[in-house]
């Protein structure tokens, strides 16, 4: 009997009518002989409301209390969906992350999955047609409820699929993966097949369709991953191994991260411990940096990198502390910058991609302040006022 993991996002279960519609589709699939594990998010807007409630009660609520509160959103959804399914005659079991045996480690608000009790899930499927599992949550070794952070329900679904060797389908409010954001470039094409590496790179570089963590799990366990619009007959996107993609292009997509801070540090002492001290502070404050480049010469060294704009407050604290330790350091931190990237596994085998991108930006009069490359991507730092144009220029140049 075919068994799959399905995940429905917050907008898909945003009201009772949508929940009823999903239940009807699930009943149809069960009638065709399938058994399903269904992972759901909280109903749209619920998590934000719970966070506002906590903030109204305390300026600094403890993370374990907040995590426990937030998990109630998904628990509402599994209850509602299970009630409707049972009324339709579908044998259904609703399970929290704890009941599903999702063990976690790390902080209460950004934990990671250590293991999942696959024997428990398979045993329940013997007596039920559908298991409805609350996404975004688990339980740690101290039996405390934890949350998985941004994209946690996607991660839950893919991790269950990986642990139980099942395919995974993720349903949301988009038709699939596009070569770039259609809101930025209206002529962007939908991608029907994309490699794990390309999808991870696009997510890491600003595409908000899927979180990098869940794609990485799918890749590590070779789990076929489908992304499509909820209850739509439109063909979505399959995310798969590189060898399974039929047609490879030099550039598959373009991504935009429109909220970054571009930092350049100058230090006249070549033997300075500045870099060590700086990265130590980044680790202490849990700040991720990107697009790192370093130049060393007789006048000292220069270090450039980018940081998410949401980390601006922590960045100020870091620079203040490091500045006291290295008074000769010169800091140049610029806001109003964006990162524009092109991605494609075909870059491994095709030449001329970097020069074509460079010429496209130069011809359009779009200056960039830093560029970095990986095996399958090239990224540019541009002024925010030029970022949408830069995406359009690159998308047009590579036929995206």
N, C-alpha and C positions, 0 to 999 in steps of 0.2 A: 504494500500500500504506500502510495506517494505521501511523503511528509515534507512540509516546507515551513520556514519561519517567515512570518509577515510582520511588518512594522507600520503603524499608522501614526503620523505626526499630530501635533496639537491642532493645526487648522483642519485636519481631516476628521477629527472627533470634536469639532468646535461647538456643536449643539446636538440636541437629542435627535433631530431629523437626520443628521449626518451619521450618527451612531446607528440608527435604525437601518439606513441605507447600507452601511458597511456590514451589519449583521446579516442582511439579506444576501449580499454577495458571498459572505462566508458560508451561509447555509447552502448556497448553490454549489460551492466547491466541495463541501462535505458530501452532498448528494451525488457527486461524481466519483466518490470513493477516496477523497483525500482526508488526511488528518493534518491539523494545523497547530502551530505554536504562534500565537498572535501577541506581539509586544506593542503596547500603546503608551503614548505620552499623556500628560495632563491636558485637559481641554484648553483650547487657545485662550491665553490671558490669565489662566489660573495661577501659574507660578509667579508671574509679576505681581499679582494681587496679594499672594501670600507673603512675598518679600516686602511689599509696602506695609502690610499689616505688622510684620515683625519690626520694621523700622519705626513705625508709629508708636510702638511700645518701648523700644530701647534704641539708643544711638549705637550701641555695640553689643548686639546679642551674640551669645556663644554659638560657635559653628555647629556643635552637636545638636543644639536646640533647633537651629534653623534647618539643618539637614532633615531632622525628624519631621518638622513642619512641612517642608517642600515635598516629601514623599507622599503626603496625603493627596496631592493632586492626581498622581497616577493611580492611586488606589481608588479614587472616585471613578475614574474612567473604566478600570477593569470591572468594577461592580456594575456600572450602568450597562456596559456591553454584554456582560455575562447574563444579566437579567433578561435582556432582549433576546439573546441567543436561546436561552432555555425556553422562552415563550414560543420560539420558532421550532422547538423540538430538537435542538442540538444539544447533545450532552457536553456540558461546558464546565471547566474548573478555573476559577479565578485564583491567581497566586501573586502575592507580593514578592519582592526580590528575595526576602528571607525565606519564604515558603518554597521558592524555586531553587534554593540552594546556591544563590549567587554570593560567593565569598569575596570580600574586597580587602584592600590594604591602602594605606596612605591617609591623607586628611579627610575630614568628614565631608567637605564640600567638593573635593576633586580627587576622589578615590579611584583606584584602578581595580580591575577584576583579576582575582587570583585564581579562582576556579569556579566551576558550575557543576552541580550534582546531576549529571546526565542520567544516571540510573533512576533518580527520583522522577525526572521529566518523562522518561520512557515508560516507567511504571504507570504514571497517571494517564498517558496516552492509550494504554491498553484498555482502559475503562471509560475514556472520554474521547469525543471527537475533536475538541478544541481546548487548548490551554490558553487562557488570557493572562499575560504576565505584565506586571507593572514595570515599565522601563525606568532607567535613570537611577536605580537604587540597588543596594545590596546590604550586606552585614559583615562587619569586621570580626577579628578574632576575639574582641571583647564583647561581642554580641550587641554592638551599637549600630544603629541604622546609619548608612552613609549614602551620599549621592555621587554620581559619576561625572559631574561637571557638564560643560557645554557639549551638546550632541550625545548626551548620555544614553538616551533611548535607542539611538542608532547603534551605539556601542553594545548595549545589552543584546539587541537582536542579532548582530553579527557574531558576537561571542557565543551565544546559544547555538547558532547555526554551525559555528566552527567546532564547538565541543561535541555536538550531536551529529556532525557530518551531514548537514542538510543545506540545500540552497536557501538564499535569503532574498526577500523582496521588500524593498522600502518604498512606501507610498506617502506622497506629500502633495503640495499644491503646485508643483511644477511638472512639466511633461517629461522631463529627463535632463540630461546634461547638455548644455549648449556650448558652442565653441567659445563664446564669451557671453557676458550678461546681456540679454536682449534689451534691457532697459538702458544700456549704454550704447549698444550697437544693434539697431533694430533688424539688420539683415543677417544676424548671426544664425548659423545652421545648427540644428540639433545633431548631436553625436549619438549614433546607435550602438557603437562599440568603442570602448576605450580601455587602455591597459590600467592595471593597478597603479603602476608608477606614475603615469600621466595624471590620473585622478588624484593621487596623493600630492603631487606637485601643484596641481591647480588649487587644491584645498589649502595647502600651506601658503600659497602665494596670494590668497584673497578670495577665491571662489567659495561662496558660502553654502553650496548645495549639500555637501557631506563633510563631516569632520575627518581629519587625517587619521585619527586613531582607529576608527572603525574600518577604514579602507586597509590599513596596515594589518589588522587582524584577518580580514578576508584574504589578503595576499599571502600571509604567512601560512594559512591553512588551505589555500587554493579553493576558497568558497565562491562559487558564482554569485555575483551581487547584481540585483536588478533595481533600477530607480525609475519610478513612473508616477503619473498623476493618479490620485485616488479615484477609483471607479470610472476610469477612462479607458476607452478602447484604443486610444492613441498609443503607438509603439514608443516605449521608453528607451532607456540606455542600459546595456549590459556592461558591467565592469569585470574584466577578466584578465587572464594571463596573457603576456605579450605574444606568445606563440599562437593564441587563438584568434587574434584580431586579423581579419582578412585583408584589409587595406590600410597601409600605414602612410601617413603624410609626414613631411618634415616638421610641420607645425600643426598640432591638433587644436590648440585653444590659446586664448589670451585671458589673463586675470588682472584684476585691479584691486589694490589695497589702498583706499583713499584716506587713510588716517594713520600716517606714520610721522615720526620725528627723525630727521637726518642729522647725525652727530659726527663731528670731526674734532679730534683731540690732537694737539701739538705738544710735544715734549722735547726740550733741547738736549736732555741727557739720554744717550743711547742705552746706557746700562740701567736705566730707571726701572723700578718695580711697579710702575704705574699699571701696566696691563694685568699683572698678577693681582694687584689690589682691586682693580676695577672689576675683573671677572669674579673675584671672591665676593664683592658686594652684590653683583648681579645674582649670584647663586643664593646669597642670604635673603635677598628681597624677591626671589622667584620672578626675575625679569628675563624674558627671552630677547635676544638680539639677533639680527639678520644682516645679510649683505656686508659681511666683515671684510675689510681690506686694510693692509698695512704697508707703509712705505718707510724704509729705513735708509738714511744717508748720513753724510758727515755732519749735518745740522741737527741730528736727532731722529725722531720718528713721528709719523703721522698715522693715526688710526681712525678709520671711518666705519660707521655701521648705522643700521636703522633699528628703531624701536617702535612698537605699537603706541599710538597716541594715548590709549587708555592707561598706559604705564607712566604718564607724564609726572604724576605726583611722586611716585617712587623713584623716578629718574632724578628728580630734583634733590631728593634726600641722598641718593648715591653720589651725585656730583659734589654736593656740599661736603660730604665726608671725605671723598677722595681728594678734593681740592685742598683741604687742610693738610693732607698727607703729602701732596705734591704741589706746592705753591707756584712752581714755574709752569705748570700745565696751562695751556690756552684752550679754552672750550668754545666751540661754535656749534650750537644746537638750533636747528631750523625746523619750525613747524610749517604748516601749509605745503607739505610735500606729499607725494603719492608714489607708490611703487607699481609700475606696469610691467607685466611679464608675458613672455610667449613660452609655450610648453609643447613638446612633441618628442615621442620616443624615436621618431625618424631622424632626429638630430644626430643620433649615434653614428649613422651611416651616410648622412648627406652633408655636403659642404656648402658654404656660401650663405648659410642662414643668418649668421651674425652680421655680415656685410650688408645683406639685403635689409635687415631691420634697421641698421645704422643709417643707411641711405634713405630709407623711408622717413625716419624721424628728422634727419637733416634737411631733406627736401621740403618737408612741411614746416620747417622753422621751429621745431620743438626742441629746446635745449634739455639735456639731462646732466645730472651732477655726479652720478656714480653708476657703474654697471657691474654686475656679477653674473657668472655663468655656472651651470652645473652640467651634468652629462645630457640632460634633456630639457634645460630651460635657460632663458636669458632674461634678466631683470634690469630695469632702469628706474632711477629716481628722477622724477620730474616735478615741476610745480603743479600744485593741485588744480590750478586754473587751466592747465593743459592736459590733465589726465584723461578725460573722456575723448578728447581729440586724438591723443596718443593711441588709445585702444582702437579707435576707428581706423587710424592710419595703418596700424599693424595688422588689424583684422582684414582690412582691404588688401594689403600687400600680399598676405598669405592665403587669401580666399577662404576666410573663416565664416 
